[in-house]
Amino acid sequence: MTGDQRPAPFGGTSPAGEENRVSHPIVDVVLLTMNDRPEEENASQATLLAQRGIDVRICVVGNGCTPDVVPAGAMTVVLAENLGIPGDRNEGARALAELDPPADYLFFLDNDASFPQPDVLARLVAEAEQHPEAAYVQPRLTGPDDTTTPRRWVPRLRVGDPGRPGTITSMTEGVVSSRVRTVTRITPHSLATPSTTSADNPENIRSQAR
C-alpha cells in the first residue's frame, strides 16, 4: 500500500481550523482505477470532492497499476495484479478501516459515475439513519443525460417506474453505501460487500456511458 495513511477529510470541514471543525458523519469512499479513463475519473472525483454535510475519506485503488488520478490528501493502494472488482474494493476498504477514527459508512463508487448534487452522500446517510434495519442504501442511477435509466442500472427487480421504491431489490455494487459496523459484522475478516435488502433512495447519480 502506498500513499497518505491518514487521508484528509473532504466535504464537512470548517475553514477556520480543526478547533472549530463541525462534526459530521465520516464516509470512506473506495474508487478503483486501471488508468484507462482519466477524463471520467477527474469528473467523478470533482463531484465527490464537492459533497457537503459529511466528511469524506478517499482511497484510490490501482488495479494492477499506480493510480494517475488521485485527489490531494487521498490514500492510494497499488495492487500488482488484478484481484477482480470485489477483491480490489476489499483492499481499499481494508486500508481505510485502519484509520482512526473509524468511519460510519463505506461507499463504493465507480470511477465513471458522477454525483449530480453536492448533498447526495449526506442524503444517503440521512436515509440510512431513518432506516436502521437496512444494511445498505444506494441511489438510483441514470444515464449521462440525467433522465434515462438503463435497465441494467435499476437496483430493483420489479419493472415499472424507477423512481418508485420497491420491497424487493438487488444491489448495484458500483454506487452503494453500507454501514461500516454492518460490513464488519457480516464479514469481519474480508470486509466484503454485504448482500442483503436495502432501503430505496430517490436520489439520482449519473454514470458516464461505457
ZADO-1210 file (C-alpha; in nm, 4 decimals, padded with zeros to 6 digits):
<atoms>
<atom x="00.0000" y="00.0000" z="00.0000" code="MET" pos="1"/>
<atom x="00.1294" y="00.3458" z="-00.0805" code="THR" pos="2"/>
<atom x="00.0062" y="00.6981" z="-00.0164" code="GLY" pos="3"/>
<atom x="-00.1049" y="00.9050" z="00.2799" code="ASP" pos="4"/>
<atom x="-00.2026" y="00.6803" z="00.5698" code="GLN" pos="5"/>
<atom x="-00.4357" y="00.9480" z="00.7054" code="ARG" pos="6"/>
<atom x="-00.6225" y="01.0960" z="00.4109" code="PRO" pos="7"/>
<atom x="-00.7580" y="01.4415" z="00.4701" code="ALA" pos="8"/>
<atom x="-01.1349" y="01.4523" z="00.5180" code="PRO" pos="9"/>
<atom x="-01.3207" y="01.6349" z="00.2430" code="PHE" pos="10"/>
<atom x="-01.6604" y="01.7999" z="00.2447" code="GLY" pos="11"/>
<atom x="-01.7576" y="01.8776" z="00.6020" code="GLY" pos="12"/>
<atom x="-01.4564" y="02.0551" z="00.7458" code="THR" pos="13"/>
<atom x="-01.4548" y="02.4129" z="00.8649" code="SER" pos="14"/>
<atom x="-01.2065" y="02.6531" z="00.7006" code="PRO" pos="15"/>
<atom x="-01.1470" y="02.8113" z="01.0410" code="ALA" pos="16"/>
<atom x="-00.9368" y="02.5142" z="01.1523" code="GLY" pos="17"/>
<atom x="-00.9563" y="02.1899" z="01.3440" code="GLU" pos="18"/>
<atom x="-01.0606" y="02.3515" z="01.6713" code="GLU" pos="19"/>
<atom x="-01.3771" y="02.4886" z="01.5087" code="ASN" pos="20"/>
<atom x="-01.4470" y="02.1843" z="01.2988" code="ARG" pos="21"/>
<atom x="-01.8098" y="02.0758" z="01.2839" code="VAL" pos="22"/>
<atom x="-01.8626" y="01.7060" z="01.3495" code="SER" pos="23"/>
<atom x="-02.0083" y="01.5194" z="01.0522" code="HIS" pos="24"/>
<atom x="-02.0554" y="01.1503" z="00.9726" code="PRO" pos="25"/>
<atom x="-01.7428" y="01.0004" z="00.8174" code="ILE" pos="26"/>
<atom x="-01.7892" y="00.8292" z="00.4810" code="VAL" pos="27"/>
<atom x="-01.4978" y="00.6231" z="00.3486" code="ASP" pos="28"/>
<atom x="-01.5055" y="00.6050" z="-00.0322" code="VAL" pos="29"/>
<atom x="-01.3258" y="00.3421" z="-00.2405" code="VAL" pos="30"/>
<atom x="-01.2524" y="00.4147" z="-00.6074" code="LEU" pos="31"/>
<atom x="-01.0932" y="00.1660" z="-00.8484" code="LEU" pos="32"/>
<atom x="-00.8811" y="00.2571" z="-01.1478" code="THR" pos="33"/>
<atom x="-00.6903" y="00.0999" z="-01.4350" code="MET" pos="34"/>
<atom x="-00.5797" y="00.4438" z="-01.5613" code="ASN" pos="35"/>
<atom x="-00.7927" y="00.3921" z="-01.8716" code="ASP" pos="36"/>
<atom x="-01.0488" y="00.6730" z="-01.8350" code="ARG" pos="37"/>
<atom x="-00.8787" y="00.9850" z="-01.6910" code="PRO" pos="38"/>
<atom x="-01.1461" y="01.2278" z="-01.8143" code="GLU" pos="39"/>
<atom x="-01.4273" y="01.0364" z="-01.6462" code="GLU" pos="40"/>
<atom x="-01.2189" y="00.9870" z="-01.3305" code="GLU" pos="41"/>
<atom x="-01.1484" y="01.3587" z="-01.2989" code="ASN" pos="42"/>
<atom x="-01.5174" y="01.4367" z="-01.3437" code="ALA" pos="43"/>
<atom x="-01.6190" y="01.1705" z="-01.0914" code="SER" pos="44"/>
<atom x="-01.3698" y="01.2847" z="-00.8296" code="GLN" pos="45"/>
<atom x="-01.4666" y="01.6501" z="-00.8724" code="ALA" pos="46"/>
<atom x="-01.8278" y="01.5729" z="-00.7817" code="THR" pos="47"/>
<atom x="-01.7117" y="01.3532" z="-00.4928" code="LEU" pos="48"/>
<atom x="-01.4952" y="01.6309" z="-00.3501" code="LEU" pos="49"/>
<atom x="-01.7908" y="01.8698" z="-00.3797" code="ALA" pos="50"/>
<atom x="-02.0024" y="01.6643" z="-00.1356" code="GLN" pos="51"/>
<atom x="-02.1098" y="01.8563" z="00.1737" code="ARG" pos="52"/>
<atom x="-02.2547" y="01.7705" z="00.5130" code="GLY" pos="53"/>
<atom x="-02.0286" y="01.4686" z="00.5629" code="ILE" pos="54"/>
<atom x="-01.6544" y="01.4048" z="00.5957" code="ASP" pos="55"/>
<atom x="-01.5200" y="01.2013" z="00.3048" code="VAL" pos="56"/>
<atom x="-01.2000" y="00.9952" z="00.3193" code="ARG" pos="57"/>
<atom x="-01.0923" y="00.8603" z="-00.0186" code="ILE" pos="58"/>
<atom x="-00.8883" y="00.5575" z="-00.1197" code="CYS" pos="59"/>
<atom x="-00.7992" y="00.5116" z="-00.4880" code="VAL" pos="60"/>
<atom x="-00.7055" y="00.1510" z="-00.5664" code="VAL" pos="61"/>
<atom x="-00.4815" y="00.0848" z="-00.8653" code="GLY" pos="62"/>
<atom x="-00.5946" y="-00.2364" z="-01.0323" code="ASN" pos="63"/>
<atom x="-00.2550" y="-00.3616" z="-01.1455" code="GLY" pos="64"/>
<atom x="-00.1230" y="-00.0058" z="-01.1744" code="CYS" pos="65"/>
<atom x="-00.0223" y="00.3038" z="-00.9824" code="THR" pos="66"/>
<atom x="-00.3205" y="00.5432" z="-00.9924" code="PRO" pos="67"/>
<atom x="-00.2663" y="00.8536" z="-01.2056" code="ASP" pos="68"/>
<atom x="-00.5750" y="01.0492" z="-01.0955" code="VAL" pos="69"/>
<atom x="-00.5703" y="01.0926" z="-00.7176" code="VAL" pos="70"/>
<atom x="-00.7170" y="01.3824" z="-00.5156" code="PRO" pos="71"/>
<atom x="-00.4724" y="01.5662" z="-00.2914" code="ALA" pos="72"/>
<atom x="-00.4700" y="01.4065" z="00.0520" code="GLY" pos="73"/>
<atom x="-00.6291" y="01.0799" z="-00.0611" code="ALA" pos="74"/>
<atom x="-00.4920" y="00.7361" z="00.0172" code="MET" pos="75"/>
<atom x="-00.3739" y="00.5058" z="-00.2615" code="THR" pos="76"/>
<atom x="-00.3403" y="00.1283" z="-00.2761" code="VAL" pos="77"/>
<atom x="-00.1285" y="-00.0185" z="-00.5551" code="VAL" pos="78"/>
<atom x="-00.2078" y="-00.3777" z="-00.6495" code="LEU" pos="79"/>
<atom x="00.0460" y="-00.5686" z="-00.8539" code="ALA" pos="80"/>
<atom x="-00.2224" y="-00.7797" z="-01.0154" code="GLU" pos="81"/>
<atom x="-00.5904" y="-00.7697" z="-01.0949" code="ASN" pos="82"/>
<atom x="-00.7775" y="-00.9225" z="-00.7989" code="LEU" pos="83"/>
<atom x="-01.1159" y="-00.8687" z="-00.9604" code="GLY" pos="84"/>
<atom x="-01.3514" y="-00.5870" z="-00.8705" code="ILE" pos="85"/>
<atom x="-01.4683" y="-00.7342" z="-00.5348" code="PRO" pos="86"/>
<atom x="-01.1114" y="-00.8111" z="-00.4284" code="GLY" pos="87"/>
<atom x="-00.9871" y="-00.4672" z="-00.5330" code="ASP" pos="88"/>
<atom x="-01.2669" y="-00.2952" z="-00.3420" code="ARG" pos="89"/>
<atom x="-01.1962" y="-00.5046" z="-00.0342" code="ASN" pos="90"/>
<atom x="-00.8312" y="-00.3965" z="-00.0390" code="GLU" pos="91"/>
<atom x="-00.9384" y="-00.0323" z="-00.0418" code="GLY" pos="92"/>
<atom x="-01.1870" y="-00.0949" z="00.2383" code="ALA" pos="93"/>
<atom x="-00.9194" y="-00.2692" z="00.4461" code="ARG" pos="94"/>
<atom x="-00.6817" y="00.0232" z="00.4054" code="ALA" pos="95"/>
<atom x="-00.9443" y="00.2743" z="00.5139" code="LEU" pos="96"/>
<atom x="-01.0517" y="00.0526" z="00.8053" code="ALA" pos="97"/>
<atom x="-00.7065" y="00.1015" z="00.9601" code="GLU" pos="98"/>
<atom x="-00.7705" y="00.4730" z="01.0081" code="LEU" pos="99"/>
<atom x="-00.8735" y="00.6344" z="01.3351" code="ASP" pos="100"/>
<atom x="-01.1439" y="00.7343" z="01.3983" code="PRO" pos="101"/>
<atom x="-01.3388" y="00.4596" z="01.2234" code="PRO" pos="102"/>
<atom x="-01.5827" y="00.5678" z="00.9549" code="ALA" pos="103"/>
<atom x="-01.9582" y="00.5500" z="00.9914" code="ASP" pos="104"/>
<atom x="-02.0207" y="00.4464" z="00.6304" code="TYR" pos="105"/>
<atom x="-01.8367" y="00.2813" z="00.3436" code="LEU" pos="106"/>
<atom x="-01.9209" y="00.3863" z="-00.0128" code="PHE" pos="107"/>
<atom x="-01.8097" y="00.2097" z="-00.3299" code="PHE" pos="108"/>
<atom x="-01.8046" y="00.4448" z="-00.6291" code="LEU" pos="109"/>
<atom x="-01.7375" y="00.3512" z="-00.9914" code="ASP" pos="110"/>
<atom x="-01.4780" y="00.5822" z="-01.1403" code="ASN" pos="111"/>
<atom x="-01.7083" y="00.6859" z="-01.4263" code="ASP" pos="112"/>
<atom x="-02.0007" y="00.7822" z="-01.2004" code="ALA" pos="113"/>
<atom x="-02.0725" y="01.1415" z="-01.1010" code="SER" pos="114"/>
<atom x="-02.2927" y="01.2944" z="-00.8322" code="PHE" pos="115"/>
<atom x="-02.5464" y="01.5425" z="-00.9744" code="PRO" pos="116"/>
<atom x="-02.5764" y="01.7394" z="-00.6486" code="GLN" pos="117"/>
<atom x="-02.3386" y="01.8155" z="-00.3573" code="PRO" pos="118"/>
<atom x="-02.5746" y="01.6647" z="-00.0983" code="ASP" pos="119"/>
<atom x="-02.6125" y="01.3112" z="-00.2379" code="VAL" pos="120"/>
<atom x="-02.3912" y="01.1386" z="00.0193" code="LEU" pos="121"/>
<atom x="-02.5431" y="01.3403" z="00.3038" code="ALA" pos="122"/>
<atom x="-02.8913" y="01.2393" z="00.1853" code="ARG" pos="123"/>
<atom x="-02.7880" y="00.8739" z="00.1672" code="LEU" pos="124"/>
<atom x="-02.6574" y="00.8942" z="00.5230" code="VAL" pos="125"/>
<atom x="-02.9812" y="01.0612" z="00.6363" code="ALA" pos="126"/>
<atom x="-03.1824" y="00.7875" z="00.4639" code="GLU" pos="127"/>
<atom x="-02.9759" y="00.5189" z="00.6349" code="ALA" pos="128"/>
<atom x="-03.0271" y="00.6838" z="00.9730" code="GLU" pos="129"/>
<atom x="-03.4016" y="00.6765" z="00.9156" code="GLN" pos="130"/>
<atom x="-03.3844" y="00.3041" z="00.8313" code="HIS" pos="131"/>
<atom x="-03.1577" y="00.1363" z="01.0902" code="PRO" pos="132"/>
<atom x="-03.2819" y="-00.2037" z="00.9705" code="GLU" pos="133"/>
<atom x="-03.1231" y="-00.1504" z="00.6262" code="ALA" pos="134"/>
<atom x="-02.7773" y="-00.2994" z="00.5709" code="ALA" pos="135"/>
<atom x="-02.7109" y="-00.0715" z="00.2756" code="TYR" pos="136"/>
<atom x="-02.8620" y="00.2242" z="00.0933" code="VAL" pos="137"/>
<atom x="-02.7978" y="00.3227" z="-00.2648" code="GLN" pos="138"/>
<atom x="-02.9060" y="00.5893" z="-00.5109" code="PRO" pos="139"/>
<atom x="-03.0825" y="00.5415" z="-00.8425" code="ARG" pos="140"/>
<atom x="-02.8564" y="00.5506" z="-01.1467" code="LEU" pos="141"/>
<atom x="-02.9375" y="00.7495" z="-01.4576" code="THR" pos="142"/>
<atom x="-02.7604" y="00.7901" z="-01.7899" code="GLY" pos="143"/>
<atom x="-02.5338" y="01.0857" z="-01.8737" code="PRO" pos="144"/>
<atom x="-02.8393" y="01.2915" z="-01.9721" code="ASP" pos="145"/>
<atom x="-02.9730" y="01.2545" z="-01.6156" code="ASP" pos="146"/>
<atom x="-03.3112" y="01.1346" z="-01.7423" code="THR" pos="147"/>
<atom x="-03.2787" y="00.7854" z="-01.8836" code="THR" pos="148"/>
<atom x="-03.2377" y="00.4875" z="-01.6551" code="THR" pos="149"/>
<atom x="-03.0861" y="00.1887" z="-01.8335" code="PRO" pos="150"/>
<atom x="-03.2484" y="-00.1280" z="-01.7040" code="ARG" pos="151"/>
<atom x="-02.9171" y="-00.2822" z="-01.6011" code="ARG" pos="152"/>
<atom x="-02.8633" y="00.0062" z="-01.3583" code="TRP" pos="153"/>
<atom x="-03.2038" y="-00.0050" z="-01.1882" code="VAL" pos="154"/>
<atom x="-03.1470" y="-00.1577" z="-00.8415" code="PRO" pos="155"/>
<atom x="-03.4917" y="-00.3218" z="-00.8356" code="ARG" pos="156"/>
<atom x="-03.6388" y="-00.6423" z="-00.9683" code="LEU" pos="157"/>
<atom x="-03.9872" y="-00.5038" z="-01.0363" code="ARG" pos="158"/>
<atom x="-04.0378" y="-00.3492" z="-01.3821" code="VAL" pos="159"/>
<atom x="-04.2023" y="-00.0081" z="-01.3728" code="GLY" pos="160"/>
<atom x="-04.1306" y="00.3465" z="-01.2627" code="ASP" pos="161"/>
<atom x="-03.7648" y="00.3508" z="-01.1438" code="PRO" pos="162"/>
<atom x="-03.8468" y="00.6396" z="-00.9126" code="GLY" pos="163"/>
<atom x="-04.0936" y="00.4273" z="-00.7167" code="ARG" pos="164"/>
<atom x="-03.9484" y="00.2348" z="-00.4201" code="PRO" pos="165"/>
<atom x="-03.9895" y="-00.1417" z="-00.4235" code="GLY" pos="166"/>
<atom x="-03.9869" y="-00.4024" z="-00.1497" code="THR" pos="167"/>
<atom x="-03.7625" y="-00.6387" z="-00.3467" code="ILE" pos="168"/>
<atom x="-03.4285" y="-00.5153" z="-00.4692" code="THR" pos="169"/>
<atom x="-03.0856" y="-00.6130" z="-00.5950" code="SER" pos="170"/>
<atom x="-02.7574" y="-00.4332" z="-00.5362" code="MET" pos="171"/>
<atom x="-02.5877" y="-00.2142" z="-00.7945" code="THR" pos="172"/>
<atom x="-02.2427" y="-00.2552" z="-00.6424" code="GLU" pos="173"/>
<atom x="-02.0821" y="00.0386" z="-00.8267" code="GLY" pos="174"/>
<atom x="-02.2677" y="00.3025" z="-00.6207" code="VAL" pos="175"/>
<atom x="-02.3612" y="00.1717" z="-00.2778" code="VAL" pos="176"/>
<atom x="-02.3330" y="00.2885" z="00.0824" code="SER" pos="177"/>
<atom x="-02.3063" y="00.0447" z="00.3735" code="SER" pos="178"/>
<atom x="-02.2716" y="00.0916" z="00.7465" code="ARG" pos="179"/>
<atom x="-01.9166" y="00.0027" z="00.8450" code="VAL" pos="180"/>
<atom x="-02.0371" y="-00.1823" z="01.1537" code="ARG" pos="181"/>
<atom x="-02.2698" y="-00.3924" z="00.9343" code="THR" pos="182"/>
<atom x="-01.9914" y="-00.4797" z="00.6914" code="VAL" pos="183"/>
<atom x="-01.7629" y="-00.5740" z="00.9798" code="THR" pos="184"/>
<atom x="-02.0304" y="-00.7839" z="01.1495" code="ARG" pos="185"/>
<atom x="-02.1242" y="-00.9747" z="00.8331" code="ILE" pos="186"/>
<atom x="-01.7702" y="-01.0322" z="00.7056" code="THR" pos="187"/>
<atom x="-01.5236" y="-00.9367" z="00.9804" code="PRO" pos="188"/>
<atom x="-01.2177" y="-01.0824" z="00.8077" code="HIS" pos="189"/>
<atom x="-01.2689" y="-00.9915" z="00.4440" code="SER" pos="190"/>
<atom x="-01.4674" y="-00.6647" z="00.4582" code="LEU" pos="191"/>
<atom x="-01.6687" y="-00.7905" z="00.1620" code="ALA" pos="192"/>
<atom x="-01.9777" y="-00.6100" z="00.0392" code="THR" pos="193"/>
<atom x="-02.2893" y="-00.7211" z="00.2313" code="PRO" pos="194"/>
<atom x="-02.5594" y="-00.8799" z="00.0197" code="SER" pos="195"/>
<atom x="-02.8968" y="-00.8018" z="00.1689" code="THR" pos="196"/>
<atom x="-03.2068" y="-00.5888" z="00.1263" code="THR" pos="197"/>
<atom x="-03.1692" y="-00.2105" z="00.1124" code="SER" pos="198"/>
<atom x="-03.3838" y="00.0941" z="00.1568" code="ALA" pos="199"/>
<atom x="-03.4623" y="00.2588" z="-00.1783" code="ASP" pos="200"/>
<atom x="-03.3471" y="00.6168" z="-00.2233" code="ASN" pos="201"/>
<atom x="-03.4904" y="00.8552" z="-00.4839" code="PRO" pos="202"/>
<atom x="-03.1674" y="01.0441" z="-00.5423" code="GLU" pos="203"/>
<atom x="-03.0041" y="01.0077" z="-00.8823" code="ASN" pos="204"/>
<atom x="-02.6424" y="00.9507" z="-00.9669" code="ILE" pos="205"/>
<atom x="-02.5098" y="00.9828" z="-01.3201" code="ARG" pos="206"/>
<atom x="-02.2721" y="00.7387" z="-01.4834" code="SER" pos="207"/>
<atom x="-02.0756" y="00.8042" z="-01.7991" code="GLN" pos="208"/>
<atom x="-02.1607" y="00.5669" z="-02.0830" code="ALA" pos="209"/>
<atom x="-01.9130" y="00.2854" z="-02.1114" code="ARG" pos="210"/>
</atoms>
